[in-house]
């Protein structure tokens, strides 16, 4: 194992940055990047309404955590949060799961059973992987969303339930509508309030916060006495694109905590896929190819500088001293550049 000096080790449990929190009942969303702050803002705006919300995003981005935040931060928090994975339950059983069934409604229906909509009276139903729902159930769901009434499978009695629906999908529902696999009227009914769950590659500044949270949790759960993570290892974690998003990062930290051979996590503890990706420099992505018509070099550089300054200010909540440290410039230099580019904090 490579030796790592004390100065190169990040003592995660002591010096980790703090994540932004919503000033409402607790939730488990970690982050302070501009993209996740937009999610917090949307949660604050709509948590106390009964409006249907559709959470969009790639697998592993934490769509269920956003749904739980909407429930926990709103007026329905005292009632049940009932999740349903529409893709994990066979189509022939999903109707019974949602609406319940009466005794004798089908083979093995030995007793009456209430469904998730009835169970969530006063609370929230979270329909994950909504795009996997069959066309027949889509019709029935549309009626339930409109009337808040339904019948159990095999029953004739109409049941009313006061529930809120939050749905989620990692698919492009507009494309599913065009293909005819998802009803257009249901699409519009679900997308009253869409919330985008950003991929981890678009919230790189949140990776140290997430690493800190997972590191603490797994050190405690696995009874490992680790002191932190080396800067080189952290740089690799930040540089990686994370196709599996937060879920992949969480599993990676658990693996490293278990298998770490020293008192801190070093680059030798990283899985091979993180080592195969070369570290990039921020300026490498400025432009891929110079057009035949050419461009004004000074304008391109000025525009890129402005974008980097705005990004640094966003990551540091507009604390100029911290932003200057991120950019490795003096505070006075940063202020001069902000004035030159006309950068001001929006109210």
N, C-alpha and C positions, 0 to 999 in steps of 0.2 A: 504494500500500500504506500502511495506517495505520502511523504510527511507534509503536514499543513500547519503553518504557524497560527498562533492564537489570533493574530490580526486578520487572517483570511477566513476565519470561521464566523459565521453569523449566529450569534447566540439567540436563536429564535424565541425561546421562551422568555427572554428578558427584553429584547429590543425590537420586537416586531411592530410594524406600523398598525394603527388602529383603523378598522373598517367603519364606514359610515353606517349609521343605524337609523331606522325609522322611529320617530317618537310615538310609537303605538305599541300594543302588545307584541311580544317577541316573535321573530321569525329567524330562519337560518340562512338567509342570503348574505353572502360575504362579498364585499367589494366597495370601491369608491371611484372607479373609473367613470368617465363621462357616459359610456353606454349603459352601465348598470345603474347609474344615478337617474337616467331617464326612466328605467324600469321602476325605481323607487317612487319617482314623481307620479307615474301613471297609477301605481298601486294606491298612493295617497289620494289621488283624485277620484278613483272609482270604487274603493273598498267599501264605502258606506251606501252604495247604490245596489239595486237588485238587477242591474243590467247584465246581460250575458257577455262574457269575455272569452275571446279566443287567444290562447297563448301559442305563438308560433316560434319555431326554432329547431335547430339540429338536435339529434339524440345526444343526451348527456349534458345539456346546457342548464338543466335545473328548472324545467317548465313546471313540474309539480311543486317545487318550492315557491314559485311565483303564485301558483294557485292557493297554496297554503297561506301565503302572506296576505292575499286578498281576503281570505276567510278570517284569519287571526287578527287582522288589523281593522276589521269592519264590525258592524253591529250584530252579525251572525256568529261571532266567535264563541258564544256560550253554547251553541248547538253543534251538531255533528258535521265533520268534514268527511265526506264519503267518496273515496276514489274508486273508479272503475276503469280497468284497462281493457278497452274495446278490442284490442288486438290479441289479447292473451286468453280471452274467453271464447269458446266455439260459438259460431253464429246461432246455432240451435238452442244454446243455453243462455245467450246474452239477453234475450227478451225476458226470460224468467228472472234473471239477475236484476234487471232494471225495474220491472213492473211487479215482480212477485208472482206467485201462482196459488191457485186453490187446490185443496186436497183432491186427488184423483184427476187433475187436469191432464196428466200424461203418465206414462209408465214411471214408476219409482217416486211419483209425487204423493208420498204417504201422509203428508200433513200440509196445512196451509203455511205459506212462507211469505213474508213481506219483502218487497223489493227495495232497491237502493233509493229510488225516488221517495218512497214512503218513509224509509228510514231517515232520510235527510230533511224531514219536515222542520222548518225553521232554520235549517243550515244550508250546506253547500254540497252539490254533486259535482265531482271532477271527472269529466269524461276524457281520459287520455287516449291517444291514438284514434281520434274520432273518425279519421278517414277510412279506418278498417271496418266501419259499421256497414252492414248490408243495406241495399236499397230499400228493402221492406221495412227494416227498423228505422231508417232515415225518415220515412213517411210518418211513422208513429212518434218519433222523437219531435218532429216539427209540430205535431198536434199538441204534444205535452208541453212544449215550450210556449205555445200560444195560449193554452187553456189552463195549464197547471192541474189537469185532471186526467185520469187514466183508469183502466180496468186491469186487474190481475189476470194472468193467463188462466183461461178456463172459468173466469168469473164474469158476472154481469153488473155488479155493483160499481158505480163510479166513485173513485176515491180522489179527494182533493188533497194536495200537499203543497205547502209553502216552501219551496226550495229555490236556490239560485244555481244556475248551471255555469260552470267554467269548463271549457273544452280546450284540448291541446292537440297539436299534430306537428310532425316533422316534414310533412308533405306540402307541396304547393297546391292548395285547395282550388285555386282558380284554374290550374291546369287539369285537376281532377274533374271540375265542372265541365271544361271543354271536352274532355274525353268521355263524359257521360257517366262517370262512376260515382259522382257526388252531386246531389240535388242542388240546383241553383238557388231555390227558395230557402233551403236549409242553410246554405252558405251565407246568404245575406242575413239570416236570422242569427247566426252564430257570430258574425263579424261586426257586431254593433261596436264593440270596443276591442280592437286587436292590440296585443302587446307582444313585441319582439323580444325573445330571449337571446341575447347576443352570444355568438360563439366565443370560446376562450381566446382564440387568436386575435380577436378584436378588443380584448380587454387585458392586454399584457401586464398592465400595472397592477392588476388584481392577483396575479400569480403569487407574489410573495405573501400576500394576505391569506390566500387559500392554502399555500404550503404550510404556513404557520399554524392554521387551524387544524389541518389534517395531521401535521407532525405532532402537535400536542395530544390530539385524540388517540392516535395510534401508539405513541409512547406510553400513554396511560393504560390503554387497553391491552397492549402486548407486554407491559411491564419492562420496557426498555429504558435505560438511563442514558439517553443521548444528549449531547450538549448543543447541537445545532447542525448547520449545513455549510459547507465551504462555498466561497464566492464563485468559484469555477463551476461547481455543481448547480448553484442557483442560476448562473448565467445560461447554462444549458437548458434548464427547466423553462426559463423565460423565452429563450430563442426557439424552442420546439413549437410546432404548429398545432399540436393537440387535436388530431382529427376526431378523437372520442370525447373532446371537451372536458368539462370539470370531472365527469365520472372517470375518465382515463387518468387524469391527474391524481384523483383520490386513490385509485387502485395502485398507481405508481408509487405514491408516498407510502402507502401501507407496505408494499413489497420492499422498499428501501429500508424502512424502519425495522422490519423483521430480519433482513439479510445484512444490514450494516455490520462491517467487520471491526470498526473502531468506535471511538467515543463520539464521532460526528460523521455525518453523511458526506462522502467525498465523491469526486467524479467516477471513481472506481465502483461505486455502488449503483450507478445509473444503469438502466437497461440498455442494450446495444442500440436500439432504435434512436435513442437520444444522442448517442455518440456518433452515429453515422451522418447526422445532419451538421454541416459545418456552421460555425458561428458567423453571423452576418453583421455587417456594419450598417448603421441607419442610413448612410448616404448611398448605399448600393442600389436602393430602390427608387432613386429620384426619377430616373427616366431609363427606359429599356433600349430605345433606339432613337437616334437623332433623325428627324424627318428630312427628306430631300430639300425642302424649302428652308431648312435651318431654323434657328430660334435665337432670341436675344439672351445670351448667357447671364447677364446681370439680372434680368427680370426673372428667369427661372430660379436663380440662387436666392433672390429676395423673396420670391413666393414660397420656396421651400423653408427658408429661415422663419418666415411668418408662421407657417403651419407648425413647425417644431416648437416655437415659443408658445403658441396657443395650446398645443398638446401638453407641454410641460406645466403651464399654468392650470390646465384642467386637472392634471394628475395630482397637483399639490393644493387643490382647492383655492387657487389664486393667492397663495402665500408666496410672495415674490422672492424672499430669501431662499426658500426651498426650491423654487423653480430655477433660480440662478445656480444653485448647487447641482441640480440635475443636468443643466446645460454646461456646467463647468465654466461659468463666466461670473464676473463681479456683478453685484446687485445694480450698481450704477450703469453698467453696460447694458444689462437687461432693460432697465428703465428707458435708456436712450433708444434701444431698438424697438421697444413697445411704442414709444412716441413716434418714431420714424414710420412704423408700419400702421399707425393708427389703431393699436390694439387696446381696447377698453373692456372692462367687465360689463356684461349685459345685466340689467336689473332682473 
